[in-house]
Amino acid sequence: MTMHKVHGRQPRTQTGASLLFALITLVALALAATALVRSVDTGAIVLGNLNSKKATSVAADRVTQEALAWLTSQGGDPGLINDQPNQGYYANYKADFDVTGFGGTDVNRKLVNWDVDGSCAYATAGGVCDANTRPSNLVTIDTGYTGRYFITRLCATSGVGYDFGTNNCALPPKIGQSANTSRGDLNQGSPRLTIATPVPFYRVVVRVVGPRNAVTFA
């Protein structure tokens, strides 16, 4: 009797290649999901910062109105000859000051004490913090929004009246009227072009701080 030996197929050894590819795919998907979440979060942060910046710009206009109202209440140049630091007013140019604090790293520039703490930490590196040159008292515009204003009369010297000759003040417009529409008409009744009455010029700088550390100068 002839016997035939039957050779059965041996089970193949599992190498784990499929599991490896599955893990790689899972890691890739996880990284993609993480990147997407971070992108959305970053976009939300940027959008929130832009909204805060825009809101501080709107608040800056209201602080400017406060500054103009204070100027008007002083009754013109006779009441504005001398500095009034607590009101953020100075009767001279303050030409050697970097008012916003972002004018570079010049170690000789002077900085306004905007936070009234003597640190001038708001400014970029460099400069000398003048603790005695400060803005107005704090103006609260809305919840989370505060501002201060800093006013300078455009003259060289405080304590001296407005004079664009001896005090080197800013020059006013020299013509008090618009051009004569009847030019060429020999009519003695037409108004003449006259020199305008000298008036002081002022510079108003406003700084507003809002949520998310948003800061706006105007």
C-alpha positions as protocol buffer text, in pm:
chain_id: "A"
residue {
  index: 1
  type: MET
  ca { x: 0 y: 0 z: 0 }
}
residue {
  index: 2
  type: THR
  ca { x: 141 y: 328 z: -108 }
}
residue {
  index: 3
  type: MET
  ca { x: 124 y: 608 z: 139 }
}
residue {
  index: 4
  type: HIS
  ca { x: 107 y: 973 z: 21 }
}
residue {
  index: 5
  type: LYS
  ca { x: 231 y: 1239 z: 254 }
}
residue {
  index: 6
  type: VAL
  ca { x: 12 y: 1546 z: 259 }
}
residue {
  index: 7
  type: HIS
  ca { x: 195 y: 1873 z: 306 }
}
residue {
  index: 8
  type: GLY
  ca { x: -29 y: 2128 z: 478 }
}
residue {
  index: 9
  type: ARG
  ca { x: 30 y: 2505 z: 437 }
}
residue {
  index: 10
  type: GLN
  ca { x: 213 y: 2652 z: 732 }
}
residue {
  index: 11
  type: PRO
  ca { x: 60 y: 2970 z: 887 }
}
residue {
  index: 12
  type: ARG
  ca { x: 250 y: 3287 z: 785 }
}
residue {
  index: 13
  type: THR
  ca { x: 422 y: 3485 z: 1055 }
}
residue {
  index: 14
  type: GLN
  ca { x: 263 y: 3826 z: 1122 }
}
residue {
  index: 15
  type: THR
  ca { x: 515 y: 4105 z: 1055 }
}
residue {
  index: 16
  type: GLY
  ca { x: 302 y: 4396 z: 1189 }
}
residue {
  index: 17
  type: ALA
  ca { x: 338 y: 4612 z: 873 }
}
residue {
  index: 18
  type: SER
  ca { x: -33 y: 4694 z: 863 }
}
residue {
  index: 19
  type: LEU
  ca { x: -30 y: 4805 z: 1225 }
}
residue {
  index: 20
  type: LEU
  ca { x: 269 y: 5029 z: 1156 }
}
residue {
  index: 21
  type: PHE
  ca { x: 97 y: 5199 z: 864 }
}
residue {
  index: 22
  type: ALA
  ca { x: -218 y: 5244 z: 1071 }
}
residue {
  index: 23
  type: LEU
  ca { x: -22 y: 5409 z: 1351 }
}
residue {
  index: 24
  type: ILE
  ca { x: 153 y: 5643 z: 1105 }
}
residue {
  index: 25
  type: THR
  ca { x: -182 y: 5742 z: 956 }
}
residue {
  index: 26
  type: LEU
  ca { x: -327 y: 5800 z: 1304 }
}
residue {
  index: 27
  type: VAL
  ca { x: -33 y: 6023 z: 1400 }
}
residue {
  index: 28
  type: ALA
  ca { x: -68 y: 6222 z: 1077 }
}
residue {
  index: 29
  type: LEU
  ca { x: -438 y: 6276 z: 1139 }
}
residue {
  index: 30
  type: ALA
  ca { x: -369 y: 6383 z: 1497 }
}
residue {
  index: 31
  type: LEU
  ca { x: -107 y: 6635 z: 1381 }
}
residue {
  index: 32
  type: ALA
  ca { x: -345 y: 6772 z: 1118 }
}
residue {
  index: 33
  type: ALA
  ca { x: -622 y: 6810 z: 1375 }
}
residue {
  index: 34
  type: THR
  ca { x: -386 y: 6984 z: 1618 }
}
residue {
  index: 35
  type: ALA
  ca { x: -269 y: 7223 z: 1345 }
}
residue {
  index: 36
  type: LEU
  ca { x: -629 y: 7304 z: 1255 }
}
residue {
  index: 37
  type: VAL
  ca { x: -723 y: 7375 z: 1617 }
}
residue {
  index: 38
  type: ARG
  ca { x: -418 y: 7596 z: 1665 }
}
residue {
  index: 39
  type: SER
  ca { x: -494 y: 7783 z: 1344 }
}
residue {
  index: 40
  type: VAL
  ca { x: -850 y: 7853 z: 1458 }
}
residue {
  index: 41
  type: ASP
  ca { x: -730 y: 7963 z: 1803 }
}
residue {
  index: 42
  type: THR
  ca { x: -468 y: 8194 z: 1651 }
}
residue {
  index: 43
  type: GLY
  ca { x: -726 y: 8345 z: 1417 }
}
residue {
  index: 44
  type: ALA
  ca { x: -961 y: 8408 z: 1709 }
}
residue {
  index: 45
  type: ILE
  ca { x: -684 y: 8575 z: 1909 }
}
residue {
  index: 46
  type: VAL
  ca { x: -583 y: 8798 z: 1617 }
}
residue {
  index: 47
  type: LEU
  ca { x: -945 y: 8893 z: 1552 }
}
residue {
  index: 48
  type: GLY
  ca { x: -995 y: 8975 z: 1920 }
}
residue {
  index: 49
  type: ASN
  ca { x: -680 y: 9190 z: 1924 }
}
residue {
  index: 50
  type: LEU
  ca { x: -794 y: 9380 z: 1614 }
}
residue {
  index: 51
  type: ASN
  ca { x: -1134 y: 9444 z: 1771 }
}
residue {
  index: 52
  type: SER
  ca { x: -969 y: 9573 z: 2089 }
}
residue {
  index: 53
  type: LYS
  ca { x: -740 y: 9797 z: 1885 }
}
residue {
  index: 54
  type: LYS
  ca { x: -1035 y: 9938 z: 1695 }
}
residue {
  index: 55
  type: ALA
  ca { x: -1224 y: 10001 z: 2018 }
}
residue {
  index: 56
  type: THR
  ca { x: -930 y: 10192 z: 2168 }
}
residue {
  index: 57
  type: SER
  ca { x: -916 y: 10407 z: 1854 }
}
residue {
  index: 58
  type: VAL
  ca { x: -1281 y: 10501 z: 1903 }
}
residue {
  index: 59
  type: ALA
  ca { x: -1218 y: 10573 z: 2271 }
}
residue {
  index: 60
  type: ALA
  ca { x: -923 y: 10797 z: 2174 }
}
residue {
  index: 61
  type: ASP
  ca { x: -1165 y: 11036 z: 2004 }
}
residue {
  index: 62
  type: ARG
  ca { x: -1363 y: 11072 z: 2326 }
}
residue {
  index: 63
  type: VAL
  ca { x: -1047 y: 11145 z: 2526 }
}
residue {
  index: 64
  type: THR
  ca { x: -953 y: 11406 z: 2263 }
}
residue {
  index: 65
  type: GLN
  ca { x: -1289 y: 11574 z: 2318 }
}
residue {
  index: 66
  type: GLU
  ca { x: -1214 y: 11584 z: 2691 }
}
residue {
  index: 67
  type: ALA
  ca { x: -882 y: 11755 z: 2617 }
}
residue {
  index: 68
  type: LEU
  ca { x: -1043 y: 12012 z: 2388 }
}
residue {
  index: 69
  type: ALA
  ca { x: -1312 y: 12084 z: 2646 }
}
residue {
  index: 70
  type: TRP
  ca { x: -1042 y: 12148 z: 2907 }
}
residue {
  index: 71
  type: LEU
  ca { x: -855 y: 12382 z: 2670 }
}
residue {
  index: 72
  type: THR
  ca { x: -1172 y: 12577 z: 2600 }
}
residue {
  index: 73
  type: SER
  ca { x: -1246 y: 12613 z: 2972 }
}
residue {
  index: 74
  type: GLN
  ca { x: -916 y: 12797 z: 3028 }
}
residue {
  index: 75
  type: GLY
  ca { x: -1031 y: 13105 z: 2841 }
}
residue {
  index: 76
  type: GLY
  ca { x: -757 y: 13127 z: 2581 }
}
residue {
  index: 77
  type: ASP
  ca { x: -388 y: 13207 z: 2600 }
}
residue {
  index: 78
  type: PRO
  ca { x: -392 y: 13427 z: 2914 }
}
residue {
  index: 79
  type: GLY
  ca { x: -492 y: 13121 z: 3118 }
}
residue {
  index: 80
  type: LEU
  ca { x: -250 y: 12894 z: 2936 }
}
residue {
  index: 81
  type: ILE
  ca { x: 81 y: 13075 z: 2972 }
}
residue {
  index: 82
  type: ASN
  ca { x: 212 y: 12850 z: 3249 }
}
residue {
  index: 83
  type: ASP
  ca { x: 251 y: 12472 z: 3264 }
}
residue {
  index: 84
  type: GLN
  ca { x: -19 y: 12272 z: 3441 }
}
residue {
  index: 85
  type: PRO
  ca { x: 133 y: 11922 z: 3479 }
}
residue {
  index: 86
  type: ASN
  ca { x: -162 y: 11771 z: 3666 }
}
residue {
  index: 87
  type: GLN
  ca { x: -375 y: 11855 z: 3364 }
}
residue {
  index: 88
  type: GLY
  ca { x: -113 y: 11726 z: 3122 }
}
residue {
  index: 89
  type: TYR
  ca { x: -60 y: 12078 z: 2981 }
}
residue {
  index: 90
  type: TYR
  ca { x: 272 y: 12241 z: 2892 }
}
residue {
  index: 91
  type: ALA
  ca { x: 308 y: 12588 z: 2742 }
}
residue {
  index: 92
  type: ASN
  ca { x: 608 y: 12496 z: 2525 }
}
residue {
  index: 93
  type: TYR
  ca { x: 692 y: 12259 z: 2240 }
}
residue {
  index: 94
  type: LYS
  ca { x: 856 y: 11982 z: 2445 }
}
residue {
  index: 95
  type: ALA
  ca { x: 1051 y: 11935 z: 2125 }
}
residue {
  index: 96
  type: ASP
  ca { x: 1314 y: 11706 z: 2278 }
}
residue {
  index: 97
  type: PHE
  ca { x: 1051 y: 11449 z: 2388 }
}
residue {
  index: 98
  type: ASP
  ca { x: 956 y: 11129 z: 2212 }
}
residue {
  index: 99
  type: VAL
  ca { x: 589 y: 11155 z: 2304 }
}
residue {
  index: 100
  type: THR
  ca { x: 482 y: 10802 z: 2206 }
}
residue {
  index: 101
  type: GLY
  ca { x: 802 y: 10626 z: 2319 }
}
residue {
  index: 102
  type: PHE
  ca { x: 842 y: 10436 z: 1993 }
}
residue {
  index: 103
  type: GLY
  ca { x: 1093 y: 10663 z: 1825 }
}
residue {
  index: 104
  type: GLY
  ca { x: 1390 y: 10425 z: 1838 }
}
residue {
  index: 105
  type: THR
  ca { x: 1665 y: 10359 z: 2091 }
}
residue {
  index: 106
  type: ASP
  ca { x: 1824 y: 10704 z: 2121 }
}
residue {
  index: 107
  type: VAL
  ca { x: 1954 y: 10720 z: 2479 }
}
residue {
  index: 108
  type: ASN
  ca { x: 1921 y: 11099 z: 2482 }
}
residue {
  index: 109
  type: ARG
  ca { x: 1552 y: 11118 z: 2400 }
}
residue {
  index: 110
  type: LYS
  ca { x: 1314 y: 11213 z: 2681 }
}
residue {
  index: 111
  type: LEU
  ca { x: 1003 y: 11012 z: 2759 }
}
residue {
  index: 112
  type: VAL
  ca { x: 666 y: 11124 z: 2889 }
}
residue {
  index: 113
  type: ASN
  ca { x: 563 y: 10961 z: 3217 }
}
residue {
  index: 114
  type: TRP
  ca { x: 241 y: 10828 z: 3064 }
}
residue {
  index: 115
  type: ASP
  ca { x: 164 y: 10579 z: 3341 }
}
residue {
  index: 116
  type: VAL
  ca { x: 249 y: 10836 z: 3612 }
}
residue {
  index: 117
  type: ASP
  ca { x: 468 y: 10581 z: 3787 }
}
residue {
  index: 118
  type: GLY
  ca { x: 809 y: 10712 z: 3685 }
}
residue {
  index: 119
  type: SER
  ca { x: 901 y: 10396 z: 3495 }
}
residue {
  index: 120
  type: CYS
  ca { x: 808 y: 10473 z: 3130 }
}
residue {
  index: 121
  type: ALA
  ca { x: 791 y: 10095 z: 3084 }
}
residue {
  index: 122
  type: TYR
  ca { x: 557 y: 10142 z: 2788 }
}
residue {
  index: 123
  type: ALA
  ca { x: 842 y: 10273 z: 2570 }
}
residue {
  index: 124
  type: THR
  ca { x: 1093 y: 10080 z: 2364 }
}
residue {
  index: 125
  type: ALA
  ca { x: 1448 y: 10050 z: 2494 }
}
residue {
  index: 126
  type: GLY
  ca { x: 1650 y: 10367 z: 2539 }
}
residue {
  index: 127
  type: GLY
  ca { x: 1562 y: 10717 z: 2649 }
}
residue {
  index: 128
  type: VAL
  ca { x: 1531 y: 10902 z: 2979 }
}
residue {
  index: 129
  type: CYS
  ca { x: 1205 y: 10887 z: 3173 }
}
residue {
  index: 130
  type: ASP
  ca { x: 1106 y: 11236 z: 3293 }
}
residue {
  index: 131
  type: ALA
  ca { x: 887 y: 11169 z: 3595 }
}
residue {
  index: 132
  type: ASN
  ca { x: 786 y: 11537 z: 3612 }
}
residue {
  index: 133
  type: THR
  ca { x: 647 y: 11546 z: 3259 }
}
residue {
  index: 134
  type: ARG
  ca { x: 320 y: 11362 z: 3285 }
}
residue {
  index: 135
  type: PRO
  ca { x: -17 y: 11352 z: 3108 }
}
residue {
  index: 136
  type: SER
  ca { x: -356 y: 11443 z: 3250 }
}
residue {
  index: 137
  type: ASN
  ca { x: -531 y: 11253 z: 3524 }
}
residue {
  index: 138
  type: LEU
  ca { x: -694 y: 10928 z: 3418 }
}
residue {
  index: 139
  type: VAL
  ca { x: -1006 y: 10955 z: 3203 }
}
residue {
  index: 140
  type: THR
  ca { x: -1235 y: 10650 z: 3219 }
}
residue {
  index: 141
  type: ILE
  ca { x: -1419 y: 10605 z: 2891 }
}
residue {
  index: 142
  type: ASP
  ca { x: -1590 y: 10269 z: 2943 }
}
residue {
  index: 143
  type: THR
  ca { x: -1538 y: 9947 z: 3133 }
}
residue {
  index: 144
  type: GLY
  ca { x: -1182 y: 9841 z: 3059 }
}
residue {
  index: 145
  type: TYR
  ca { x: -1093 y: 10155 z: 2861 }
}
residue {
  index: 146
  type: THR
  ca { x: -894 y: 10440 z: 3014 }
}
residue {
  index: 147
  type: GLY
  ca { x: -703 y: 10727 z: 2861 }
}
residue {
  index: 148
  type: ARG
  ca { x: -489 y: 11034 z: 2928 }
}
residue {
  index: 149
  type: TYR
  ca { x: -408 y: 11340 z: 2718 }
}
residue {
  index: 150
  type: PHE
  ca { x: -90 y: 11544 z: 2679 }
}
residue {
  index: 151
  type: ILE
  ca { x: -119 y: 11901 z: 2549 }
}
residue {
  index: 152
  type: THR
  ca { x: 164 y: 12130 z: 2439 }
}
residue {
  index: 153
  type: ARG
  ca { x: 141 y: 12492 z: 2327 }
}
residue {
  index: 154
  type: LEU
  ca { x: 351 y: 12536 z: 2015 }
}
residue {
  index: 155
  type: CYS
  ca { x: 581 y: 12801 z: 2159 }
}
residue {
  index: 156
  type: ALA
  ca { x: 943 y: 12787 z: 2266 }
}
residue {
  index: 157
  type: THR
  ca { x: 904 y: 12909 z: 2625 }
}
residue {
  index: 158
  type: SER
  ca { x: 654 y: 12859 z: 2905 }
}
residue {
  index: 159
  type: GLY
  ca { x: 556 y: 13155 z: 3119 }
}
residue {
  index: 160
  type: VAL
  ca { x: 559 y: 13395 z: 2824 }
}
residue {
  index: 161
  type: GLY
  ca { x: 255 y: 13506 z: 2626 }
}
residue {
  index: 162
  type: TYR
  ca { x: 183 y: 13391 z: 2275 }
}
residue {
  index: 163
  type: ASP
  ca { x: 411 y: 13575 z: 2035 }
}
residue {
  index: 164
  type: PHE
  ca { x: 534 y: 13423 z: 1712 }
}
residue {
  index: 165
  type: GLY
  ca { x: 819 y: 13675 z: 1709 }
}
residue {
  index: 166
  type: THR
  ca { x: 988 y: 13687 z: 2050 }
}
residue {
  index: 167
  type: ASN
  ca { x: 858 y: 13351 z: 2182 }
}
residue {
  index: 168
  type: ASN
  ca { x: 915 y: 13166 z: 1856 }
}
residue {
  index: 169
  type: CYS
  ca { x: 556 y: 13041 z: 1847 }
}
residue {
  index: 170
  type: ALA
  ca { x: 402 y: 12862 z: 1551 }
}
residue {
  index: 171
  type: LEU
  ca { x: 303 y: 13103 z: 1275 }
}
residue {
  index: 172
  type: PRO
  ca { x: -70 y: 13153 z: 1212 }
}
residue {
  index: 173
  type: PRO
  ca { x: -226 y: 13167 z: 865 }
}
residue {
  index: 174
  type: LYS
  ca { x: -143 y: 13508 z: 720 }
}
residue {
  index: 175
  type: ILE
  ca { x: -468 y: 13555 z: 531 }
}
residue {
  index: 176
  type: GLY
  ca { x: -788 y: 13599 z: 727 }
}
residue {
  index: 177
  type: GLN
  ca { x: -1026 y: 13563 z: 432 }
}
residue {
  index: 178
  type: SER
  ca { x: -1056 y: 13357 z: 118 }
}
residue {
  index: 179
  type: ALA
  ca { x: -954 y: 13506 z: -216 }
}
residue {
  index: 180
  type: ASN
  ca { x: -1169 y: 13794 z: -336 }
}
residue {
  index: 181
  type: THR
  ca { x: -1422 y: 13662 z: -586 }
}
residue {
  index: 182
  type: SER
  ca { x: -1447 y: 14006 z: -747 }
}
residue {
  index: 183
  type: ARG
  ca { x: -1079 y: 14017 z: -841 }
}
residue {
  index: 184
  type: GLY
  ca { x: -1019 y: 14277 z: -1110 }
}
residue {
  index: 185
  type: ASP
  ca { x: -1331 y: 14471 z: -1014 }
}
residue {
  index: 186
  type: LEU
  ca { x: -1244 y: 14829 z: -916 }
}
residue {
  index: 187
  type: ASN
  ca { x: -1501 y: 14839 z: -641 }
}
residue {
  index: 188
  type: GLN
  ca { x: -1397 y: 15022 z: -325 }
}
residue {
  index: 189
  type: GLY
  ca { x: -1670 y: 14845 z: -131 }
}
residue {
  index: 190
  type: SER
  ca { x: -1512 y: 14500 z: -171 }
}
residue {
  index: 191
  type: PRO
  ca { x: -1351 y: 14357 z: 144 }
}
residue {
  index: 192
  type: ARG
  ca { x: -972 y: 14369 z: 161 }
}
residue {
  index: 193
  type: LEU
  ca { x: -750 y: 14075 z: 238 }
}
residue {
  index: 194
  type: THR
  ca { x: -629 y: 14125 z: 594 }
}
residue {
  index: 195
  type: ILE
  ca { x: -374 y: 13967 z: 827 }
}
residue {
  index: 196
  type: ALA
  ca { x: -537 y: 13718 z: 1060 }
}
residue {
  index: 197
  type: THR
  ca { x: -531 y: 13779 z: 1436 }
}
residue {
  index: 198
  type: PRO
  ca { x: -252 y: 13565 z: 1588 }
}
residue {
  index: 199
  type: VAL
  ca { x: -391 y: 13272 z: 1783 }
}
residue {
  index: 200
  type: PRO
  ca { x: -210 y: 12999 z: 1976 }
}
residue {
  index: 201
  type: PHE
  ca { x: -163 y: 12655 z: 1828 }
}
residue {
  index: 202
  type: TYR
  ca { x: -174 y: 12343 z: 2044 }
}
residue {
  index: 203
  type: ARG
  ca { x: -80 y: 11982 z: 1995 }
}
residue {
  index: 204
  type: VAL
  ca { x: -298 y: 11723 z: 2167 }
}
residue {
  index: 205
  type: VAL
  ca { x: -166 y: 11367 z: 2205 }
}
residue {
  index: 206
  type: VAL
  ca { x: -395 y: 11099 z: 2348 }
}
residue {
  index: 207
  type: ARG
  ca { x: -309 y: 10754 z: 2479 }
}
residue {
  index: 208
  type: VAL
  ca { x: -581 y: 10496 z: 2542 }
}
residue {
  index: 209
  type: VAL
  ca { x: -534 y: 10154 z: 2704 }
}
residue {
  index: 210
  type: GLY
  ca { x: -794 y: 9881 z: 2658 }
}
residue {
  index: 211
  type: PRO
  ca { x: -846 y: 9505 z: 2699 }
}
residue {
  index: 212
  type: ARG
  ca { x: -583 y: 9258 z: 2572 }
}
residue {
  index: 213
  type: ASN
  ca { x: -318 y: 9523 z: 2642 }
}
residue {
  index: 214
  type: ALA
  ca { x: -432 y: 9720 z: 2337 }
}
residue {
  index: 215
  type: VAL
  ca { x: -278 y: 10069 z: 2329 }
}
residue {
  index: 216
  type: THR
  ca { x: -358 y: 10348 z: 2085 }
}
residue {
  index: 217
  type: PHE
  ca { x: -191 y: 10688 z: 2045 }
}
residue {
  index: 218
  type: ALA
  ca { x: -377 y: 10962 z: 1861 }
}
